[in-house]
Amino acid sequence: MSSIREQHKIRTRRCILDSAVKLFSRKGFEQTSIEELAREAGIGKGTIYSYFETKRDIVKAFCDDQLDYARSELAAKTNPETPLIDQLMIIFMADFNYVTDHKEFGRVYLHEKVFPKEPLSEEDFQVQNDYFDMLYPIYRRAQERGELRTDLELLHISGHIYAIYLLMLTCWYTGMIATEDIGDAMRTMMIQTIEGLKP
């Protein structure tokens, strides 16, 4: 009985997220009301509040799902000894594909992820920490294998790589780089950065 209830909860949560992606993409984050979201999802307004307290919580759930997706892609396609560039490409291409599947919602997601509103909540810090918890062990192992200098702060390494990813997204959103060319462009820039961070 509880498994049927759990499956129903998973389906309802997914329905809310899918409806949010659709409405936020079409109308914008600020312009979409919880009432409209409930109508789109075919559920009561109270049901939405039983899953998410605010619209930002919905975007955070999208962030969590994206991170889970990147982790599952990494686990399925690599092992701890896979070269750094290959691990990074899997993570960031998974993120790129997840974000750009819904272009307009991707803007909302990126705004909330990169420039969250103040005051920052515990959840905002948790999203950031979850991200670092995935990447830091990868960078440490790369240092141990001699792929990165050992005197570099892991936060600084993350900054170099994430800056490339944000640049690639900007280039995609502005039409400077076509979807089919993003992977090659991202790999080239990451290799150049990693070469520059070698011992």
C-alpha contacts under 8 A as a table, 3 or more apart, distances in Angstrom:
res1	aa1	res2	aa2	distance
1	M	4	I	5.31
1	M	5	R	6.44
2	S	5	R	4.91
2	S	6	E	6.01
3	S	6	E	4.89
3	S	7	Q	6.07
4	I	7	Q	5.08
4	I	8	H	6.18
5	R	8	H	5.06
5	R	9	K	6.23
6	E	9	K	5.02
6	E	10	I	6.18
7	Q	10	I	5.06
7	Q	11	R	6.16
8	H	11	R	5.09
8	H	12	T	6.08
9	K	12	T	5.08
9	K	13	R	6.06
10	I	13	R	5.19
10	I	14	R	6.13
11	R	14	R	5.07
11	R	15	C	6.07
12	T	15	C	4.98
12	T	16	I	6.24
13	R	16	I	5.16
13	R	17	L	6.28
13	R	51	Y	6.97
14	R	17	L	5.09
14	R	18	D	6.03
15	C	18	D	5.12
15	C	19	S	6.03
15	C	41	A	5.94
16	I	19	S	5.15
16	I	20	A	6.07
16	I	37	L	7.40
16	I	38	A	7.70
16	I	41	A	5.76
16	I	48	I	7.18
17	L	20	A	5.00
17	L	21	V	6.16
17	L	58	I	6.69
17	L	61	A	7.98
17	L	62	F	7.27
18	D	21	V	5.13
18	D	22	K	6.31
19	S	22	K	5.09
19	S	23	L	6.14
19	S	37	L	6.41
19	S	40	E	5.89
19	S	41	A	5.60
20	A	23	L	5.15
20	A	24	F	5.65
20	A	37	L	6.35
20	A	58	I	7.60
21	V	24	F	5.38
21	V	25	S	5.87
21	V	102	H	7.27
21	V	105	F	5.67
22	K	25	S	5.29
22	K	26	R	6.20
22	K	105	F	7.64
23	L	26	R	5.02
23	L	27	K	5.63
23	L	28	G	6.96
23	L	29	F	7.87
23	L	32	T	6.60
23	L	37	L	7.18
24	F	27	K	5.39
24	F	28	G	4.38
24	F	29	F	4.76
24	F	31	Q	7.97
24	F	32	T	6.43
24	F	104	E	7.34
24	F	105	F	5.74
24	F	108	V	7.56
25	S	28	G	5.76
25	S	29	F	7.72
25	S	102	H	7.15
25	S	103	K	7.30
25	S	104	E	4.44
25	S	105	F	4.52
26	R	104	E	7.35
27	K	31	Q	5.97
27	K	32	T	6.20
28	G	31	Q	5.40
28	G	32	T	6.28
28	G	104	E	7.93
28	G	105	F	7.92
28	G	108	V	7.83
29	F	32	T	5.59
29	F	55	K	7.97
29	F	108	V	6.65
30	E	33	S	7.71
32	T	36	E	6.56
32	T	37	L	7.13
33	S	36	E	5.25
33	S	37	L	6.31
34	I	37	L	4.91
34	I	38	A	6.09
34	I	45	K	6.64
34	I	48	I	7.72
34	I	55	K	7.62
35	E	38	A	5.13
35	E	39	R	6.29
35	E	45	K	5.92
36	E	39	R	5.08
36	E	40	E	6.13
37	L	40	E	5.10
37	L	41	A	6.14
37	L	45	K	7.98
38	A	41	A	5.11
38	A	42	G	5.96
38	A	43	I	5.24
38	A	44	G	5.63
38	A	45	K	5.18
38	A	48	I	6.70
39	R	42	G	5.00
39	R	43	I	6.38
39	R	44	G	7.45
40	E	43	I	7.95
43	I	47	T	6.55
43	I	48	I	7.64
44	G	47	T	5.24
44	G	48	I	6.92
45	K	48	I	5.35
45	K	49	Y	6.67
46	G	49	Y	5.07
46	G	50	S	6.27
47	T	50	S	5.04
47	T	51	Y	6.74
48	I	51	Y	5.33
48	I	52	F	5.91
48	I	53	E	7.80
49	Y	52	F	4.94
49	Y	53	E	5.10
49	Y	54	T	7.48
50	S	53	E	7.20
52	F	55	K	7.24
52	F	57	D	5.66
52	F	58	I	6.21
53	E	57	D	6.46
54	T	57	D	5.20
54	T	58	I	6.89
55	K	58	I	5.09
55	K	59	V	6.63
56	R	59	V	5.05
56	R	60	K	6.13
56	R	112	E	7.79
57	D	60	K	4.86
57	D	61	A	6.13
58	I	61	A	5.05
58	I	62	F	6.42
59	V	62	F	4.96
59	V	63	C	6.36
59	V	108	V	7.88
59	V	109	Y	6.13
59	V	112	E	7.38
60	K	63	C	4.87
60	K	64	D	6.21
60	K	123	E	7.92
60	K	124	D	7.98
60	K	127	V	7.80
61	A	64	D	4.95
61	A	65	D	6.13
62	F	65	D	5.07
62	F	66	Q	6.09
62	F	109	Y	7.64
63	C	66	Q	5.06
63	C	67	L	6.20
63	C	109	Y	7.35
63	C	113	K	7.54
63	C	127	V	7.41
64	D	67	L	5.16
64	D	68	D	6.21
64	D	127	V	7.16
65	D	68	D	5.04
65	D	69	Y	6.10
66	Q	69	Y	5.00
66	Q	70	A	6.24
66	Q	95	D	6.59
66	Q	98	Y	6.58
67	L	70	A	5.08
67	L	71	R	6.17
67	L	95	D	7.77
67	L	131	Y	7.25
68	D	71	R	5.08
68	D	72	S	6.14
69	Y	72	S	5.16
69	Y	73	E	6.17
69	Y	94	A	7.29
70	A	73	E	5.12
70	A	74	L	6.12
70	A	90	I	7.45
70	A	91	I	5.23
70	A	92	F	7.77
70	A	94	A	5.53
70	A	95	D	6.47
71	R	74	L	5.02
71	R	75	A	6.11
71	R	91	I	7.34
71	R	134	M	7.53
72	S	75	A	5.06
72	S	76	A	6.04
73	E	76	A	5.16
73	E	77	K	6.06
73	E	90	I	6.81
73	E	91	I	7.28
73	E	94	A	7.23
74	L	77	K	5.39
74	L	78	T	5.64
74	L	79	N	7.92
74	L	87	Q	6.74
74	L	90	I	6.19
74	L	91	I	6.42
75	A	78	T	5.77
75	A	79	N	6.83
77	K	90	I	7.85
78	T	81	E	7.88
78	T	82	T	5.79
78	T	87	Q	6.72
79	N	82	T	5.44
80	P	138	I	7.31
80	P	141	R	7.59
81	E	141	R	7.72
82	T	86	D	6.70
82	T	87	Q	6.58
83	P	86	D	5.55
83	P	87	Q	6.56
83	P	142	A	7.57
84	L	87	Q	5.23
84	L	88	L	6.15
84	L	138	I	7.17
84	L	139	Y	7.55
84	L	142	A	6.08
84	L	147	E	7.34
85	I	88	L	5.15
85	I	89	M	6.08
85	I	187	R	7.39
85	I	190	M	7.08
85	I	191	I	6.80
85	I	194	I	8.00
86	D	89	M	5.18
86	D	90	I	6.34
87	Q	90	I	5.29
87	Q	91	I	6.39
87	Q	138	I	7.94
88	L	91	I	5.15
88	L	92	F	6.03
89	M	92	F	5.30
89	M	93	M	5.63
89	M	183	G	7.79
89	M	186	M	7.73
89	M	187	R	6.73
90	I	93	M	5.40
90	I	94	A	5.90
91	I	94	A	5.28
91	I	95	D	6.30
92	F	95	D	4.89
92	F	96	F	5.96
92	F	165	Y	6.89
93	M	96	F	4.80
93	M	97	N	5.98
93	M	183	G	6.98
94	A	97	N	5.26
94	A	98	Y	6.09
95	D	98	Y	5.08
95	D	99	V	6.08
96	F	99	V	5.26
96	F	100	T	5.96
96	F	169	L	7.33
97	N	100	T	5.28
97	N	101	D	5.92
98	Y	101	D	5.62
98	Y	102	H	7.89
99	V	102	H	6.38
99	V	103	K	6.95
99	V	105	F	7.69
99	V	106	G	4.79
99	V	109	Y	7.59
100	T	103	K	4.86
100	T	106	G	5.94
101	D	106	G	7.84
102	H	105	F	5.47
102	H	106	G	5.87
103	K	106	G	5.01
103	K	107	R	6.71
104	E	107	R	5.29
104	E	108	V	6.94
105	F	108	V	5.11
105	F	109	Y	6.18
106	G	109	Y	4.96
106	G	110	L	5.98
107	R	110	L	5.20
107	R	111	H	6.07
108	V	111	H	5.17
108	V	112	E	6.23
109	Y	112	E	5.29
109	Y	113	K	6.02
110	L	113	K	4.94
110	L	114	V	5.67
110	L	115	F	7.70
111	H	114	V	5.42
111	H	115	F	5.26
111	H	116	P	6.72
112	E	115	F	5.45
112	E	116	P	4.52
112	E	117	K	7.22
113	K	116	P	5.85
116	P	120	L	6.94
116	P	124	D	7.40
117	K	120	L	6.44
118	E	121	S	7.89
120	L	123	E	7.99
120	L	124	D	5.95
120	L	125	F	7.30
121	S	124	D	5.16
121	S	125	F	6.70
122	E	125	F	5.27
122	E	126	Q	6.17
123	E	126	Q	4.84
123	E	127	V	6.25
124	D	127	V	5.34
124	D	128	Q	6.54
125	F	128	Q	5.09
125	F	129	N	6.07
126	Q	129	N	4.95
126	Q	130	D	5.97
127	V	130	D	5.19
127	V	131	Y	6.34
128	Q	131	Y	5.20
128	Q	132	F	6.46
129	N	132	F	5.07
129	N	133	D	6.00
130	D	133	D	4.97
130	D	134	M	6.44
131	Y	134	M	5.38
131	Y	135	L	6.49
132	F	135	L	5.03
132	F	136	Y	5.60
133	D	136	Y	5.80
133	D	137	P	7.18
134	M	137	P	6.70
134	M	138	I	7.37
135	L	138	I	5.26
135	L	139	Y	6.38
135	L	158	S	7.62
136	Y	139	Y	5.12
136	Y	140	R	6.12
136	Y	154	L	6.32
137	P	140	R	5.00
137	P	141	R	6.17
138	I	141	R	5.34
138	I	142	A	6.22
139	Y	142	A	4.95
139	Y	143	Q	6.20
139	Y	148	L	7.63
139	Y	154	L	6.87
139	Y	157	I	7.77
140	R	143	Q	5.05
140	R	144	E	6.30
140	R	154	L	7.76
141	R	144	E	4.92
141	R	145	R	6.20
142	A	145	R	5.07
142	A	146	G	6.24
142	A	147	E	5.02
142	A	148	L	5.85
143	Q	146	G	5.07
143	Q	147	E	5.58
143	Q	148	L	4.61
143	Q	149	R	5.95
143	Q	150	T	5.49
144	E	147	E	7.57
144	E	150	T	7.73
145	R	148	L	7.85
146	G	149	R	6.89
146	G	198	K	7.29
146	G	199	P	7.13
147	E	194	I	7.51
147	E	198	K	5.82
147	E	199	P	7.68
148	L	194	I	6.87
148	L	197	L	5.56
148	L	198	K	4.48
148	L	199	P	6.27
149	R	152	L	5.99
149	R	197	L	5.96
149	R	198	K	5.07
149	R	199	P	4.60
150	T	199	P	7.67
152	L	156	H	6.90
152	L	157	I	6.92
153	E	156	H	5.24
153	E	157	I	6.46
154	L	157	I	5.07
154	L	158	S	6.17
155	L	158	S	5.04
155	L	159	G	6.19
156	H	159	G	4.89
156	H	160	H	6.36
157	I	160	H	5.25
157	I	161	I	6.45
158	S	161	I	5.29
158	S	162	Y	5.90
159	G	162	Y	5.17
159	G	163	A	5.94
160	H	163	A	5.36
160	H	164	I	6.70
160	H	193	T	7.35
161	I	164	I	5.28
161	I	165	Y	6.54
161	I	190	M	6.74
161	I	193	T	7.61
162	Y	165	Y	4.95
162	Y	166	L	6.19
163	A	166	L	5.16
163	A	167	L	6.12
164	I	167	L	5.01
164	I	168	M	6.18
164	I	186	M	7.15
164	I	189	M	6.93
164	I	190	M	7.06
165	Y	168	M	5.11
165	Y	169	L	6.30
165	Y	186	M	7.14
166	L	169	L	5.05
166	L	170	T	6.14
167	L	170	T	5.04
167	L	171	C	6.13
168	M	171	C	5.06
168	M	172	W	6.15
168	M	177	I	7.81
168	M	182	I	6.86
168	M	185	A	7.73
168	M	186	M	6.61
169	L	172	W	5.00
169	L	173	Y	6.08
170	T	173	Y	5.12
170	T	174	T	6.10
171	C	174	T	5.25
171	C	175	G	5.99
171	C	176	M	4.84
171	C	177	I	5.46
172	W	175	G	5.06
172	W	176	M	6.00
172	W	177	I	5.16
172	W	178	A	6.26
172	W	179	T	6.74
172	W	182	I	7.52
173	Y	176	M	7.77
174	T	177	I	7.93
175	G	178	A	6.35
177	I	181	D	6.28
177	I	182	I	6.37
178	A	181	D	5.33
178	A	182	I	6.47
179	T	182	I	5.42
180	E	183	G	7.05
181	D	184	D	5.61
181	D	185	A	6.22
182	I	185	A	5.13
182	I	186	M	5.89
183	G	186	M	5.21
183	G	187	R	6.08
184	D	187	R	5.16
184	D	188	T	6.10
185	A	188	T	5.20
185	A	189	M	6.28
186	M	189	M	5.28
186	M	190	M	6.04
187	R	190	M	5.14
187	R	191	I	6.02
188	T	191	I	5.25
188	T	192	Q	6.26
189	M	192	Q	5.09
189	M	193	T	6.21
190	M	193	T	5.01
190	M	194	I	6.02
191	I	194	I	5.07
191	I	195	E	5.98
192	Q	195	E	5.18
192	Q	196	G	6.27
193	T	196	G	5.04
193	T	197	L	6.32
194	I	197	L	4.95
194	I	198	K	6.25
195	E	198	K	5.30
